[in-house]
Protein backbone atom coordinates (compact mmCIF):
# COMPACT_ATOMS: atom_id res chain seq x y z
CA UNK A 1 0.00 0.00 0.00
CA UNK A 2 1.57 3.30 -1.11
CA UNK A 3 0.35 6.66 0.18
CA UNK A 4 1.25 9.86 -1.63
CA UNK A 5 1.43 12.89 0.65
CA UNK A 6 0.97 16.17 -1.21
CA UNK A 7 2.42 18.92 0.95
CA UNK A 8 4.80 16.49 2.65
CA UNK A 9 7.28 19.18 3.70
CA UNK A 10 4.60 21.15 5.52
CA UNK A 11 4.07 20.78 9.25
CA UNK A 12 1.14 18.36 9.05
CA UNK A 13 2.83 16.50 6.20
CA UNK A 14 5.98 15.84 8.18
CA UNK A 15 3.99 14.74 11.22
CA UNK A 16 1.95 12.40 9.00
CA UNK A 17 5.12 10.84 7.61
CA UNK A 18 6.11 10.04 11.19
CA UNK A 19 2.71 8.48 11.91
CA UNK A 20 2.80 6.31 8.79
CA UNK A 21 6.42 5.19 9.12
CA UNK A 22 5.82 4.16 12.73
CA UNK A 23 2.98 2.02 11.41
CA UNK A 24 5.41 0.30 9.05
CA UNK A 25 4.68 2.20 5.85
CA UNK A 26 7.08 4.11 3.59
CA UNK A 27 4.92 6.93 2.18
CA UNK A 28 5.77 8.86 -0.94
CA UNK A 29 6.51 12.49 -0.15
CA UNK A 30 5.72 15.01 -2.88
CA UNK A 31 8.04 18.01 -2.61
CA UNK A 32 8.68 20.91 -4.94
CA UNK A 33 12.41 21.34 -4.26
CA UNK A 34 15.15 18.74 -4.70
CA UNK A 35 16.93 20.19 -1.66
CA UNK A 36 14.11 18.81 0.53
CA UNK A 37 14.63 15.22 -0.66
CA UNK A 38 17.32 14.24 1.85
CA UNK A 39 15.15 15.40 4.73
CA UNK A 40 12.26 13.28 3.51
CA UNK A 41 14.50 10.23 3.29
CA UNK A 42 15.69 10.79 6.84
CA UNK A 43 12.05 10.82 7.96
CA UNK A 44 11.53 7.50 6.19
CA UNK A 45 9.63 8.67 3.12
CA UNK A 46 10.27 8.19 -0.59
CA UNK A 47 10.68 11.70 -2.06
CA UNK A 48 9.28 12.67 -5.43
CA UNK A 49 9.94 16.15 -6.80
CA UNK A 50 6.86 17.68 -8.43
CA UNK A 51 5.23 21.10 -8.44
CA UNK A 52 1.53 21.64 -7.78
CA UNK A 53 1.65 24.59 -10.14
CA UNK A 54 2.87 22.39 -12.99
CA UNK A 55 2.31 18.85 -14.23
CA UNK A 56 2.73 16.51 -11.27
CA UNK A 57 0.83 13.47 -12.58
CA UNK A 58 3.96 11.26 -12.51
CA UNK A 59 3.91 11.42 -8.70
CA UNK A 60 0.75 9.26 -8.79
CA UNK A 61 2.33 6.27 -10.51
CA UNK A 62 1.76 3.16 -8.41
CA UNK A 63 -0.08 5.09 -5.69
CA UNK A 64 -2.99 3.53 -3.78
CA UNK A 65 -3.93 6.44 -1.49
CA UNK A 66 -3.49 10.21 -1.58
CA UNK A 67 -3.44 12.80 1.18
CA UNK A 68 -3.71 16.45 0.17
CA UNK A 69 -2.32 18.62 2.95
CA UNK A 70 -0.65 21.32 0.87
CA UNK A 71 -1.29 24.97 1.59
CA UNK A 72 -0.08 28.26 0.23
CA UNK A 73 0.63 29.59 3.73
CA UNK A 74 -0.30 32.86 5.43
CA UNK A 75 2.61 34.82 3.95
CA UNK A 76 1.52 34.43 0.33
CA UNK A 77 -1.02 36.44 -1.60
CA UNK A 78 -4.44 35.39 -2.93
CA UNK A 79 -2.88 34.32 -6.22
CA UNK A 80 -0.97 31.50 -4.50
CA UNK A 81 -4.06 30.52 -2.51
CA UNK A 82 -5.94 30.08 -5.79
CA UNK A 83 -3.08 28.24 -7.50
CA UNK A 84 -2.29 25.86 -4.62
CA UNK A 85 -5.32 25.46 -2.35
CA UNK A 86 -7.87 25.54 -5.17
CA UNK A 87 -6.37 24.75 -8.56
CA UNK A 88 -3.63 22.48 -7.19
CA UNK A 89 -6.19 20.52 -5.18
CA UNK A 90 -8.51 20.19 -8.17
CA UNK A 91 -5.67 18.91 -10.34
CA UNK A 92 -4.68 16.46 -7.60
CA UNK A 93 -8.23 15.06 -7.49
CA UNK A 94 -8.25 14.66 -11.27
CA UNK A 95 -4.82 13.00 -11.28
CA UNK A 96 -5.88 10.63 -8.50
CA UNK A 97 -9.03 9.70 -10.40
CA UNK A 98 -7.04 9.06 -13.58
CA UNK A 99 -4.59 6.88 -11.63
CA UNK A 100 -7.36 4.82 -10.05
CA UNK A 101 -6.47 5.81 -6.48
CA UNK A 102 -8.50 3.90 -3.88
CA UNK A 103 -8.81 6.62 -1.22
CA UNK A 104 -8.26 10.39 -1.23
CA UNK A 105 -8.03 12.23 2.10
CA UNK A 106 -8.39 16.01 1.88
CA UNK A 107 -7.17 18.22 4.72
CA UNK A 108 -9.52 21.17 4.30
CA UNK A 109 -10.50 23.87 6.80
CA UNK A 110 -13.22 25.00 9.16
CA UNK A 111 -15.43 27.40 7.25
CA UNK A 112 -15.21 25.43 4.01
CA UNK A 113 -18.76 24.14 4.48
CA UNK A 114 -20.06 27.73 4.20
CA UNK A 115 -17.45 30.50 3.80
CA UNK A 116 -20.10 33.17 4.50
CA UNK A 117 -20.42 31.82 8.03
CA UNK A 118 -16.77 31.03 8.64
CA UNK A 119 -14.01 33.27 10.01
CA UNK A 120 -14.05 36.51 8.02
CA UNK A 121 -10.28 36.93 7.99
CA UNK A 122 -9.80 33.63 6.11
CA UNK A 123 -12.92 33.82 3.96
CA UNK A 124 -11.07 33.81 0.62
CA UNK A 125 -9.08 30.79 1.77
CA UNK A 126 -12.29 29.03 2.83
CA UNK A 127 -13.86 29.71 -0.58
CA UNK A 128 -10.91 27.98 -2.25
CA UNK A 129 -11.14 25.07 0.16
CA UNK A 130 -14.90 24.71 -0.41
CA UNK A 131 -14.55 24.63 -4.18
CA UNK A 132 -11.76 22.05 -3.91
CA UNK A 133 -13.85 19.96 -1.50
CA UNK A 134 -16.85 20.20 -3.82
CA UNK A 135 -14.73 18.98 -6.72
CA UNK A 136 -13.61 15.97 -4.68
CA UNK A 137 -17.19 15.24 -3.59
CA UNK A 138 -18.37 15.36 -7.22
CA UNK A 139 -15.57 13.09 -8.45
CA UNK A 140 -15.73 9.34 -8.58
CA UNK A 141 -13.12 8.99 -5.84
CA UNK A 142 -13.59 7.32 -2.50
CA UNK A 143 -12.84 10.17 -0.15
CA UNK A 144 -12.58 11.51 3.37
CA UNK A 145 -12.55 15.25 4.09
CA UNK A 146 -11.23 16.67 7.35
CA UNK A 147 -12.04 20.28 8.21
CA UNK A 148 -9.82 21.17 11.15
CA UNK A 149 -10.09 24.32 13.20
CA UNK A 150 -7.32 26.81 13.89
CA UNK A 151 -4.06 24.89 13.92
CA UNK A 152 -1.61 24.99 16.81
CA UNK A 153 1.89 23.57 17.27
CA UNK A 154 1.15 22.10 20.70
CA UNK A 155 1.74 18.39 21.30
CA UNK A 156 -1.17 16.10 20.47
CA UNK A 157 -3.80 15.75 23.18
CA UNK A 158 -5.37 12.71 21.49
CA UNK A 159 -8.85 14.01 22.19
CA UNK A 160 -11.04 15.54 19.47
CA UNK A 161 -14.60 16.41 18.57
CA UNK A 162 -16.52 16.79 15.33
CA UNK A 163 -18.99 19.16 17.01
CA UNK A 164 -18.44 22.87 16.45
CA UNK A 165 -17.50 24.65 19.71
CA UNK A 166 -19.81 27.62 20.27
CA UNK A 167 -16.90 29.73 21.49
CA UNK A 168 -14.76 30.72 18.48
CA UNK A 169 -11.72 30.75 20.74
CA UNK A 170 -12.17 27.03 21.31
CA UNK A 171 -12.21 26.17 17.60
CA UNK A 172 -8.64 24.89 17.51
CA UNK A 173 -6.75 21.62 17.15
CA UNK A 174 -3.09 20.65 17.20
CA UNK A 175 -1.37 19.81 13.94
CA UNK A 176 -0.22 16.53 15.44
CA UNK A 177 -3.81 15.57 16.23
CA UNK A 178 -4.75 16.36 12.62
CA UNK A 179 -1.91 14.15 11.37
CA UNK A 180 -3.10 11.34 13.63
CA UNK A 181 -6.65 11.82 12.37
CA UNK A 182 -5.46 11.50 8.77
CA UNK A 183 -3.57 8.30 9.59
CA UNK A 184 -6.68 6.97 11.34
CA UNK A 185 -8.83 7.72 8.28
CA UNK A 186 -6.39 5.94 6.00
CA UNK A 187 -6.52 2.85 8.21
CA UNK A 188 -10.28 2.74 8.81
CA UNK A 189 -12.71 2.09 5.97
CA UNK A 190 -15.62 3.43 8.01
CA UNK A 191 -14.34 6.97 7.46
CA UNK A 192 -14.71 6.68 3.70
CA UNK A 193 -17.32 8.92 2.15
CA UNK A 194 -17.39 11.13 5.26
CA UNK A 195 -16.78 14.84 5.90
CA UNK A 196 -15.64 15.68 9.42
CA UNK A 197 -15.23 19.04 11.17
CA UNK A 198 -12.34 18.53 13.59
CA UNK A 199 -11.50 20.37 16.82
CA UNK A 200 -9.90 19.56 20.16
CA UNK A 201 -12.40 17.86 22.41
CA UNK A 202 -13.05 14.96 24.78
CA UNK A 203 -13.34 11.95 22.45
CA UNK A 204 -10.80 9.55 21.05
CA UNK A 205 -10.48 9.29 17.28
CA UNK A 206 -12.24 5.93 17.47
CA UNK A 207 -15.18 7.58 19.23
CA UNK A 208 -15.34 10.76 17.12
CA UNK A 209 -14.73 9.56 13.58
CA UNK A 210 -17.73 7.32 13.09
WOFEN-V900335 format. One record per run of one state. SS is the DSSP state (H for helix, E for strand, C for the rest). FROM is the first residue (numbers start at 1). TO is the last residue. If there is no record, write none. Layout:
ss = <SS;SS>
from = <FROM;FROM>
to = <TO;TO>
This chain:
ss = <C;E;C;H;C;E;C;H;C;E;C;H;C;E;C;H;C;E;C;H;C;H;C;E;C;E;C;E;C;H;C;E;H;C;H;C;E;C;E;C;H;C>
from = <1;3;7;11;23;28;32;34;44;46;50;57;61;65;69;78;100;103;108;115;118;120;139;143;149;150;153;160;162;168;171;172;175;188;189;192;194;201;203;204;205;209>
to = <2;6;10;22;27;31;33;43;45;49;56;60;64;68;77;99;102;107;114;117;119;138;142;148;149;152;159;161;167;170;171;174;187;188;191;193;200;202;203;204;208;210>
